[in-house]
Amino acid sequence: MESGDRYGVAGYGSGGDGTVPPPPSHAPSVGPPPPGASLRAAAAALLNLTGLGLGYALLGRWGRAAVCWAATAVLLWVALPADPDGVPTGVLVGYLLVLVLAAVDGGRIARRSAVGGAWRPGLAVGLGVVLLAVPAGGAVVYGSARDEAREQMLLERLEAGDERVATASGQPFEAAKSEYGKALDVYRALGEDHPGSRAAKLVPDRLKAYYDAVSAPYAKKRHCEAVAPLTYLRTLPDSVDKKVLGELAAWPDTPLAESLYACGVSRLGGAGSSSGGGDGGAELGQLLRTFPESASARRVAPAIDERIKDQVSALKGAEPCTATEALRGLGATASRLPDDSVKKLRADADEGVVDGVYACGVDQFEDGKFGAARTTLTDFARTYKSDGRVRQARNIATAAEIADDRPAAGKRLPPSKRPGGARMELVISNDAPNTVEVLYTGPVTGTVTLRACAGCERYSASEGPRRACKAGGRNYPKARLQLPAGEYHFLYKHGTGATARVDSYSSGTRVQPGYTYTSCTYVIERSPFDLDLPLLPDPIQPVVSPWGAGSSR
């Protein structure tokens, strides 16, 4: 070392006036760290990890501290109030990264810096450890708040489901089915996806109210209306965990069976029987197929049997036609049901129908519905040929046809037995160029057909009474009737050989004992102007003045 060299430290020395400059505020960037650097670094790192930027504050790095405060403020702004979904993952990871960087950076600076002031590094470390409880405790509190927010969210969902049920309960089931489905989705999700929540613990009670709302028609004894909602409830175990439903899973079976029975029985013999709808068959069939061993299923056969007997008794009442239709429906329903004991009841119903058709035709005749009576009793005679009432049915149908043109013929039913006593002969001759069917009713009822008269002509209105059936040497087709005394009504129907403009003709007379009667049927030409010319009344005299029966054309 040369003389004149001096020892010294760069940057230090006395000024020309002999003053001493202040020490530097930071440790030099090179050389060994100041004494206690490790403890200071740990304290600064811990204090920065609290998220409050206290490490930077002790080091006097206020800009860096402000960054920590801003990061914490952003976190609090995002996190509060507590949301059921918590803090977004990206925000949380970013914040933790800021804290870690702040801790590393704060420790690095504290290790290289001489910290002024009277603070103690050991105390700062202890304070940092204590203050770490703030974010940890905050996380715990926030987690609790988040859980509560989640519970409130789930309770709100539960309330929304309740509101849907309340809305749906005021509507018919088919219109409300969608709302019921949405409410069920809420309850199912709460019970299956959040089983430990407060809302999930309330789900069993809500499901009970749900079942009560859907099945309200059953509680009100509106059984037909209850079938659809109860069927729907019975399918819920297919989509909802039975643990969530509990005892409700099997509850709809008995009410549904009862409703199917009550609805089906209430419709037995209804107007829809012949078409297979609305007659109780659908409901009773579903009952017998779905709950064949139920108490309700065992009541089906007795109920139908009783209803058949009631309708058979009703055939003697004021509405035999209605009772007959009911018997037809009962028989059709019984034959379609999947139970042999029920199918056998078809025979009882069919037997009642035979009596019913006859009773219906008689009732229609007595009520003056002659066209309907004729159709009903003609069908009876054609369908039940071996029945002992066929002859009387034909007689009533004949009288009904006459009465349809001559109401006096329908004042009373034809006698069911032929009267005894003397018979008078009525000879009916045909002077018409076409066949004629003569229907008559009185003490006896019947029909005869006269073949067409070959060579016979049509007469003018004035000629008919004078010339009909009086041509010498002509063999007029004839029919001879032996009639007991009494009042008779006749209908002359022109058949084969007549045009559409040949009218039927009806008349009446009284047959008295001791006389022989004749009648003649002929055709009268209409005027060229198609005017209806009056016909003279039939002279009613025995033998010397026979009846005259005319028809116009």
Secondary structure, 3 states (H helix, E strand, C coil): CCCCCCCCCCCCCCCCCCCCCCCCCCCCCCCCCCCCHHHHHHHHHHHHHCCCCHHHHHHCCHHHHHHHHHHHHHHHHHHCCCCCCCCCHHHHHHHHHHHHHHHHHHHHHHHHCCCCCCCCHHHHHHHHHHHCHHHHHHHHHHHHHHHHHHHHHHHHHHHHHHHHHHHHCCCCHHHHHHHHHHHHHHHHHHHHHCCCCHHHHHHHHHHHHHHHHHCHHHHCCCHHHHHHHHHHHHCHHHCCCHHHHHHHHCCCHHHHHHHHHHHHHHCCCCCCCCCCCCCCHHHHHHHHHHCCCCHHHHCHHHHHHHHHHHHHHHCCCCCHHHHHHHHHHHHHHHHHCCCHHHHCHHHHHHHHHHHHHHHHHHHHHHCCCHHHHHHHHHHHHHHCCCCCCHHHHHHHHHHHHHHHHCHHHHCCCCCCCCCCCCEEEEEEEECCCCCEEEEEECCCCEEEEECCCCCCCCECCCCHHHHCCCCCCCCCCEEEEEEECEEEEEEEEECCCCCCCCCCEEEEEEECCCCCEEEEEEEECCCCCCCCCCCCCCCCCCCCCCCCEEEEC
